[in-house]
């Protein structure tokens, strides 16, 4: 059985790797490490298909250490013990280099097993992961390793790999394969920065293309687009990509950029994540528009209710309305800042006794120095306000809320300034 095209085209040298110029370019960190011949403990972090495994394999082959490969999805504790056992053999006299793919699937105990041997240098670790290592890799491993972040490959960098893949597919074929440049560009742009996905799309194009009468396979833009139309989506509801998208979604609404907000909304909906799109929209209406236009809340809630009722794909319409409304609305985070300040005091233990005149009891104990509740009913006074203390004595002079500089809150401020100026101060 022929090996998959992605394996046959895998680069054998660092110069053949596309992308990652921030790591592999002239004078860059990984390039210098490779040229030094000394391999430290390293963790490669980034999305799939961007060269982590390839770079690790090339670096491993450049050493004189005994190479062991494990995959976190299938390796057991027995496999780890076998690697450790190599450190005391003739094979491991120069040390053992362990290439551990998908390290995030190793539990804490499995990772801890390696620590002693990383510490004394008998094992050198090159690990790769698609998840944030600071969440998934044991801290003691990280403290002994250097983390390198791999990034999605840009379309202009993917295109040469796509051409090379088509060339490899056509080497032993007669008549040859003819590839339109537009097809190359569609595949390069549609793979979402995943070179492996682009190469797989090339293989699919070759397998599904209908030959002309002379047997020539012509790979056109339409075929390429049909096989790569959803490939650019990178999304994992439990991973970094999810949190990056929802963060960008809310920050775009907060920043009043309707085009960016709609883009991230589209990415959430294309991934089928309707709940996240609705939840962040409601949060943004409260947190970022807030008191600048409080009437927006029932409008956004109605749009969210409609979206959840009709489901996808129709949900995109009420959500687009609400997202654009939030983007164009005046902004105020005065309520956000006020409740955060109040929450901090409570969490810090600054609470104090509730003032006697606010308590829900109408009698005093025998030890009370001042008897009677002495609560002043605001509606009995002009402007429905009377000055009296509401905070606990411990926080009597604490101030949480500041009026925002928007028209709505400034109107409230002017109203209450006038009421309190002419009103009565109680005890």
C-alpha angles and dihedrals in degrees: 000000000000116000116249114273091243089062095044092052096044110132117252097198135038090246090063094056116103119220129001092096088153087067105025104032121109109297093006122135103258092041090055091047091051091049093048094059090221113112117200125194107285141180118204113206127187147090122306122275098028101108107273095127093040094052091046092051093049092049092047093053091052093065131076092227124114106263121223123178126203133171117213092219094062109017120108134200087263089059090053091050089051090054091049090049089059090066090074098047136085089256091058099044090112091043134268124270111207116199105198115187120198093012090175088079092061111095122229094264092051091050092047090055089069097050100088092051094046088051095054094040098240088120125041114198128213107178130176131199139172091209130076103278092209088067101035108030120077111257095234090055091050092049089058095044141064115233118218119189118216117203134208111276116248118242093246088056094045094052096075090052090051092051090047091051092052090047091052091049091053099045097094097029128102122222092032130238119263114207124192113224089229088061090054091052093047092053093044092050096040100054095077093233092305108128093189090055090051092051091048089052089053090053091049091050091053092047096048103036115114111231123232121241091273090052096252115144112223115198108201136181095259093056092045092050093050091055098043104033094113099029096097092068113105110180138145117170091211098039141078093270091063093052092043092054097046090045092052089045094056095039090052091053090045089050091051094239105143095182094054092042091053090048093056091042088055091051091051093048094045087056089050093243098141095152093058092047091053097042096052091045091056091045092051093050089054100037103037106026096029118134093359085080111358091174088075092076098072089043093053091042090054090050091050092048090051092049093050091047098050096035127200137002094018091047089076091075102060090037092053089051092051095044092052090047091053091047093052097041122101112262134232131162095182093116090047092053093043097053092044090055091048092047091051092055091049092047090049090055096253098140113114129181119311109252113262094240091058098048122110096236128088104202135062132227123247091260095056112125093199118036125207132046097255093195114166113219106223094209090064090066135069113275089015090270138107128174114251136135118266103168122080113269089251089063099029095132097034115128120198108160126065119184112247120239093244124111095253098053093040088056089053090048093052090049095051094042088058094045094048093044092058098029132096125265113221130200 
